[in-house]
Amino acid sequence: MHDKALLAATLARLHQNQVALGEAVWLLTRWIEQRGSTEVSQAVQGQLHLLAKNSASINQALNELCG
């Protein structure tokens, strides 16, 4: 049981890191877009969409693991 809790806690922290990095990149993307580089901004936003999609799946898996 301890191993399962440790695994869940570790995965939760990795997920938090992923979300935090995504938010930081999103802020940088807004900054880039405000300075006129919409092509770069759009490309990054596409990757951020993938991060968000994967984040939802990871969150669901964590809930199942902990529940």
C-alpha positions in Angstrom: 0.0 0.0 0.0 2.9 2.4 0.8 4.3 1.9 -2.7 1.0 2.8 -4.3 0.7 6.0 -2.2 4.3 7.0 -3.0 3.7 6.4 -6.7 0.5 8.5 -6.6 2.2 11.3 -4.7 5.1 11.3 -7.1 2.9 11.3 -10.2 0.8 14.1 -8.7 3.8 16.3 -8.3 5.0 15.5 -11.8 1.5 16.5 -13.0 1.7 19.8 -11.0 5.1 20.5 -12.6 3.6 19.9 -16.1 0.7 22.3 -15.3 3.0 24.9 -13.9 5.3 24.7 -17.0 2.3 25.0 -19.2 1.1 28.1 -17.5 4.5 29.7 -17.7 4.8 28.9 -21.4 1.2 30.3 -21.9 2.3 33.6 -20.3 5.3 33.8 -22.5 3.1 33.0 -25.5 0.9 35.9 -24.7 3.9 38.2 -24.4 5.2 37.0 -27.8 1.8 37.5 -29.4 1.5 41.1 -28.0 4.8 41.9 -29.7 3.5 40.8 -33.1 4.7 37.3 -33.6 1.4 35.6 -34.1 2.8 32.6 -36.0 5.0 31.6 -33.1 2.2 32.2 -30.7 -0.2 30.0 -32.7 2.4 27.2 -32.9 3.0 27.3 -29.2 -0.7 27.4 -28.4 -1.2 24.2 -30.4 1.4 22.4 -28.2 -0.3 23.9 -25.1 -3.5 22.4 -26.2 -1.9 19.0 -26.3 -0.5 19.6 -22.8 -4.0 20.5 -21.6 -5.5 17.3 -23.2 -2.8 15.1 -21.7 -3.2 16.9 -18.3 -6.9 15.9 -18.2 -6.0 12.3 -18.9 -3.2 12.3 -16.2 -5.6 13.8 -13.7 -8.2 11.2 -14.4 -5.6 8.4 -14.0 -4.4 9.9 -10.7 -7.9 10.0 -9.4 -8.4 6.4 -10.2 -5.1 5.4 -8.7 -5.8 7.3 -5.5 -9.5 6.3 -5.3 
